[in-house]
Amino acid sequence: MSAARVFPPELLEEIINHLSGCTVDLLACARVCRACVDRAQKHLFCSITIGDESDDEDAAWVCAGRLGNALFDNPRLVAYVRELHLRRCSDHIVRPLARIAWTRLLVLSLGKGVISCPEVLFPLVSLSCVRDLCIHAGLMTPSQLRILLGKCSLDISRIQLNTLLFTDAPLYNPPLFPKQDAAVRRNSNDPPKITHLDFERSRGVLGEFLHHLKGIPELLNVRHIRGRDDRWSWLPFILHLAGDAVQSLDIDGSDPSLETVNFSSLPQLSHLAVCGVGRPLASFMQQSGENPIQMVSYHLAGGGQPELHDLEEIILSPRMPLLQKVEVRVVLRDFRQKGASYEECVSFVETHMPRIFERGLLTVVFD
């Protein structure tokens, strides 16, 4: 198939320039021709990053307008797209993408920028095929976020709110909502709700999300919660509402709000992932009682010698349940900067968690 039949000339030239480092040569042309093969096209269009002229020249992005025109005229290519990442959001970037009839888009990531009104995003966030929505970098105000989340497809199962540091968001003190029991949930006529919540450095927005997104029933099916660098005591409130359904937690082990959480109120919690170790984590885990927790995963970056020792002490506490697995996820880049090999990284972890290693519970993986 001729490349010219698939791409407009200007988009083809843009791809060639990117592949060749802005120098058109035979190798770059060969890569583009291979991309015109159907199987290779599926790989090429599976995940697309959208940028604009203000992005770095070396970044792997494509202009929204040109991509929009190409996909609008080629529905077959639209079906290949599974992930759409907007590095920058603005009205002129979003509009050409919103007119495309996306059919298999699963992941939608909205990056930094300014949106005049959330309505321009409605055609994208309301797509029934989207399952994972990520909003970050101060894209909108809390009031705009409330409107946008209210228009999201009910088929979305994962919402990530990352780096939302709103200047106009007041400190939120959530009211005490009554906790609904399992019978109420089973008899509810509400459609399937969110199963994954991911909050990272999202100060000031969590309360807005909980209080305004069609009420608390949105949290009834939450199974997996990830929260990092949030010191606004959001975790106890979420677990009060969805605790008996939560299966995995990924949290900051030094977050003071952990000390107010009753571990025994999480009867389904089987996997706990932590970064950072401190008294809050010890207090949290020592309340575990008869919980069916099976695995603890620890994110090891940098040195980590004292933290590994402290984590071992917490895990081997008499009040902790018997675990099936303790996983240490090593950020290899940090250790490689010190000249350490894979074997040395594994030996480092085993040396500083000797009792867990001797019991055959320890697993070391690399990120």
N, C-alpha and C positions, 0 to 999 in steps of 0.2 A: 504494500500500500504506500502511496506517495505521502511523504511527510506534509506536503503542501495541502493535501486534502484533509488532514486532521487538524493542523494548526494554522491560524492566520499568520501571514509572513512576519509581522512584527513580533508575535509571541515566539515563533520558531527562532527568530534571530536572538531574542532574549535568552532562550534556553541554551542556544549554542554559545552565547557569550558567557553564560554562567558556567557551563561545563568546561570551557576552555580557558577560563580565567581572563575573559574579555579578549581573547585572541583566537579567531576562527581558524581551525586547522582540521586536518583529515580525521584525527582521533575524535574530536568533538562532534564532527558530522556523523561519524560512525555510531557514536553513542546515541545521538538523536534518532538516527535511522532505526536502531535497535528498539528505541522507545516506541516506535510506531508499530511494532509487532504487538498483537493483542495481549499476549501474556505479559509482556514487559510494560505495556500501558497500565495494566492493573496495579503493578508495583509502583509505577511512577506517580499515579494519581491516588494511591491509597491514602496518603497523608499529605496535605497541602498547607503550606504556611503562607499567609498573606501579609505583605508589607506595603510600604509606600516609599516615595522618593526620599523621605527624611531618614530612612533606615540606613544602617551601615552598608557600604558598598559590597563588603565581603559576605553579607548574610545571605542565606539560602531562602530567598523569598521571591514571590512573583506578584506583579501588579494586579490588584483586584479587578480593575476595569477590563484588562485584556483577558484575564482568566475567565471573568464572567461572560465575556463575549464568546470565548472558545467553548465553554461548557453549555452555554445557552443554545448554541447552534449544533451541539453534538451530545444529545441525550445519552448515548451509549457511554461516553466518558464520565458523565455524571454518576452513573451507577457504580463506578469504580471507587468513588471517594468515600472513605470511611471516617476520616478525621479532617477537621478544618480548624486551623489555628490562626487567629487574627492577632498578629503581633501589635498592631495599632488599630484602634477603632475610631472611626469618624463617619459622618453621614455619607460622604462621597465614597468611602471604602465599602460600607455595609450595603448600600442600595443595590449595586450591580449583583451582589451575591444573593440578596434577598429575593430577586426575581427568578432565580434558578429553581427548578422543580427537583430538589434533592430527594432521593428515594432511599438511600442506604447510609446516610450520614449518621454515625453513632456518637462521635465525640465533637463537641463544639467548645472552643476555647476563645474567650473574649479578653484581649489584652488591654494595655494602657491606651489612653486617649480621652477624647471628649465626645459624648453623644448629646446632641441638642435635646432630644426627647427619646424615651425608651421605645416609642412606637416603631422606630425604624428597625428595631431588633425583633419585633414580634414574629415576622414570618420565619425567622430562624429558630428562635427558642420554642416556638409552638409546633415544630415538626414532630410528627408522631414517631419518626424513626430515631430521633435523638435520645440517647440513654445517659450520656455523661455531659454535664454542663459545668464549665469552669469560668469564673469571673474574677478578675484580679486587677491590681494596680490602680485603684481609685478611679475606675471607669465612670462611676455615677454616684449620685448622692443617695443617702438611705431611702428617701422617698421614691426616687426613680427605681431603686433596686426592688422595693416592695411591689411597685407596679409591674416590673419585669418578671419577677418570680411568680406573681399572680397569673401571668399569661403563659407560663411554661407548660409544655405538654405534660399530661398526667402520666405519660409513659417514662419520663425521666426517673432514673433510679439512683443517680449519683449527682450530688451538687458539691462543687468545690468553691469556696470563697477564700481567695488567697490575697494577702497583702492589701487588704482593704482598710486603709487608715483614714477614715473620714474625719474631717475637721469639724463638721457640724453635727456629729453624732454624740449625744449626751451619754454619760455613764448610765448603763441600763441596769435597773434592779428588777428582775423578773418577778411577777406575781406568783403566788403559790397556786398553781392549777391542780385540781383534783386528778389523781392518777386513775386511769381506767383499767379495769381488770380484763383478763383474757376473754371472758364471755362477751363483754361489750365489744371487743375488737372483732370477734368472730361474727357478731350480728350486725356489724356496721355495714352500711350500704356504700361507704366511700370506696372509690376505685383504688387500685394498688398505689402505694405511696413510695416515698423515698426509702431506699435500703442502705445507702452509703452517704455519710456526711464527712466532708473533708474541710477543715478550717486551718489555715496557716497564716499567722500574723494578720488576723482579721479583726483587730480590736474595734469595738464599737458597732459592729454590724450584726453580731450573732443575736443580740436581743431584738433587733429590728426584724431579723429573719423569723425568729420564733414567734414573735408577737403578732406579726401581720400576715404571714403566709397562710391564709385560710384557716388559721387556728391550729391548735396543738395536734389534731389527728394526723397531720402530715408526718409526725414522728413515730407513729404507731408501729411501722414496719422496719424501723432502722435496725440494721444488723451489725453494721461496721462503722466505727467512728474513728476519725483521725484528727487530732488537734495538736498543733505545735505553736509555741511562743505566744499563747493566749493566756494572759494573767488577769482575766476579767471574771473568773469564777463561773464559767459557762458550763463546765462539765457536770457538776452536781445537778444542775437544773435539767440538762438533757437526760441524764441517767434516771432522774426521778420520774420522767415521763416514759422513757423507753427502756429502762434498765432490764426488765425481765425478758427482753427480746435481743439484747446486745450479745453478739457472739465474739467480736474482736474489738480491741481498743489499741490505738496507736497514740501514745501520749508522751508528754514531757515529764520525766520522773521527778523533776525538781519543782513542779508547779504546786504552790501552796494549797490550791483548791482541792488537791487530792486528799488532804487530811480530813476533809468534810464529807468524803464519799464513803458510803457503806458498801464494802466489797461484797458482803453476803447478800446484797440486794440484786446481784447479777448472776442468777442461777444458770444462764446459758453461756456465760463467758468462758471460752476455751482457749483463746489466743490473746496474749498481751505483748505488745511491742512498745519499747521505751527508748527514749534518748535522754541521757542524763540520769543520775542517781542521787537521791537525797533522802532526808527524813520523811518528806511527804510520801514518797514511794514506799518506804518501809512501813509507815503507818497504814497506808492503803492496803498493802498486800498482807499484812499481819491480821487483817480482818477477814481473810479469805474463808476461814471455816471449812465447810465441806464443798466448796465450789468445784465444779468439774474442769478447772483450768488444766490444760494439757501442755501448753508450750509458752515459754517466755522468750522473746526475741529482743536482743539489745543492739542498738546502732552504735558502733565503736568508731569514733573519729579522733585523730590526733593520738595523744599518749594513751590515756585511759587506764593506766595501771591502778590508781586508787579506786576508780569506779568499778572495775572488774572485781576487785576484792570485796567492795561494799555490796555489789549485786549478789555475789556468791553468799555472803552472810545473810542477806535478806531471803534468798531462795531456800537456803537450808535452815531457815528458822523453823522451830518445832510447830509453829502455828500455820505454816504453809502446807498446802496439799502436795502430794507426791506428783512430780511432773514427769511427763514422758520425754520431753526434749527441752534443752536450753540452747538457743541459737544466738551466736554472736555474728553480726553482719559487719564486716570490716570494710571501711572506706579505704580501698587499696591505694588510692592516689596519695593520701596523707602519709602512708607508710613508705611508699615508693620514693617520696621526696627525701626520706631519710636513708634511702639505699637498701631497704629491707626487701627480701624475697618472699614468695608465697610461703615457703617452709618456715621462714623466720617469723612471719605473722602468725601462723598457726601455733608455733611453739610459744610465742609471746602470750597468746590467749590461754593455752593449756597450762602454762607456768603460773599464771595469776588466777586461775580458777581450778586448782588441783583437785579438790574434793569432787566437784561436779564432773571433771574429766575422768577421775577414777571410777565413778559410778556409771560411766558410759552414757551420760546424758548430753554431753557437749558436742555441738556441731558448729563448725566455722565456715562461713560463706563470704564471698567477696562482692562488693558493690563497686 
